[in-house]
Each structure stands twice: as structure tokens, then as C-alpha cells.
Amino acid sequence: MFKLIKGSIKVTDSDAGKLSDILNSHSLLQHVSTPTHRQRHILDLFITRDSQVVNILPIDPPLLSDHSFVVADCDCLLPPSEWS
């Protein structure tokens, strides 16, 4: 089953390791690796299963708000074995 978690979350430096541990323990991967906030930190996350192929397109600086717009290309089709 395709799983996607997307959203804004403020993770402090001291909590970054905890988030990484939680994602790893559930076989999840956070794909955004460049700053998405005016203050030059990653605030917007795009999380999927670690086996999901995701291509995060280039992230432009914020224009209309203090966040950048994150766009990704990913295959959201379920494999036939998971059709119900």
C-alpha cells in the first residue's frame, strides 16, 4: 500500500535524531533535504516508505509565504499484488 506523509513540522536540532529514529523504526524516509523556510531550515517534510522512489523537484525560495512550495514526482500506483 502506498503511504505518504506530507506537511510542515518544526523539529529542533535536539529532536532531529529522535525523528530520524522514529522514521527508521517504521521503514520510512524523509525526502526533503534543502531548506524550505525563509530562515533557511527544513520545515516542510515529504515522508514515504523507504522503498518508495521519490524525486523531489528543485525547491525555489519562498514567494507568497514563509514556506517554499515542495513538488515531488513519485509513482503512486499500487502493485497488482495489493489490488483489492
C-alpha positions as CSV (number, residue, x, y, z in Angstrom):
1,M,0.0,0.0,0.0
2,F,1.3,3.5,-0.9
3,K,1.9,5.6,2.2
4,L,2.7,9.4,2.1
5,I,3.0,11.8,4.9
6,K,3.4,15.5,3.9
7,G,3.3,18.6,6.0
8,S,5.1,21.2,7.9
9,I,6.7,20.4,11.2
10,K,9.3,22.2,13.3
11,V,11.9,19.9,14.5
12,T,14.6,21.3,16.8
13,D,18.2,20.1,16.4
14,S,17.9,18.2,19.6
15,D,14.8,16.4,18.3
16,A,16.1,15.6,14.8
17,G,17.8,12.4,15.9
18,K,14.5,11.3,17.6
19,L,12.6,11.9,14.3
20,S,15.2,10.0,12.4
21,D,14.9,7.1,14.8
22,I,11.1,7.0,14.6
23,L,11.2,7.1,10.7
24,N,13.9,4.4,10.6
25,S,12.0,2.1,13.0
26,H,8.9,2.3,10.7
27,S,10.9,1.9,7.4
28,L,10.1,5.5,6.5
29,L,12.2,8.1,4.7
30,Q,12.0,11.9,4.7
31,H,12.9,13.1,1.2
32,V,13.3,16.9,1.6
33,S,17.0,17.8,2.0
34,T,17.2,21.5,1.3
35,P,15.8,24.5,3.3
36,T,12.1,25.2,2.8
37,H,11.6,28.2,5.1
38,R,12.8,31.8,4.9
39,Q,15.0,31.2,7.9
40,R,16.9,28.6,5.9
41,H,15.8,25.4,7.7
42,I,13.8,22.4,6.6
43,L,10.2,22.9,7.8
44,D,8.3,21.0,5.2
45,L,8.6,17.2,5.1
46,F,7.7,14.6,2.5
47,I,7.8,11.2,4.1
48,T,7.2,7.8,2.4
49,R,8.2,4.2,2.8
50,D,11.9,3.9,2.4
51,S,11.4,1.7,-0.7
52,Q,9.3,4.4,-2.5
53,V,11.1,6.1,-5.3
54,V,10.6,9.9,-5.0
55,N,12.1,12.7,-7.0
56,I,11.8,16.0,-5.1
57,L,11.9,18.7,-7.8
58,P,14.1,21.8,-7.2
59,I,12.8,23.9,-4.3
60,D,12.5,27.6,-5.1
61,P,12.8,30.2,-2.4
62,P,9.6,31.2,-0.6
63,L,7.4,33.7,-2.6
64,L,3.9,34.0,-1.2
65,S,4.5,32.9,2.4
66,D,7.4,32.0,4.6
67,H,7.5,28.4,3.2
68,S,8.6,27.1,-0.1
69,F,6.3,25.0,-2.3
70,V,7.5,21.4,-2.4
71,V,6.8,19.4,-5.5
72,A,7.7,15.8,-6.0
73,D,7.4,13.1,-8.7
74,C,6.5,9.7,-7.4
75,D,4.8,6.6,-8.6
76,C,1.5,6.3,-6.6
77,L,0.2,3.2,-8.3
78,L,-0.3,0.1,-6.2
79,P,1.3,-3.1,-7.4
80,P,-1.2,-5.7,-8.7
81,S,-0.5,-7.8,-5.6
82,E,-2.0,-5.1,-3.5
83,W,-5.2,-4.5,-5.5
84,S,-8.4,-5.4,-3.7
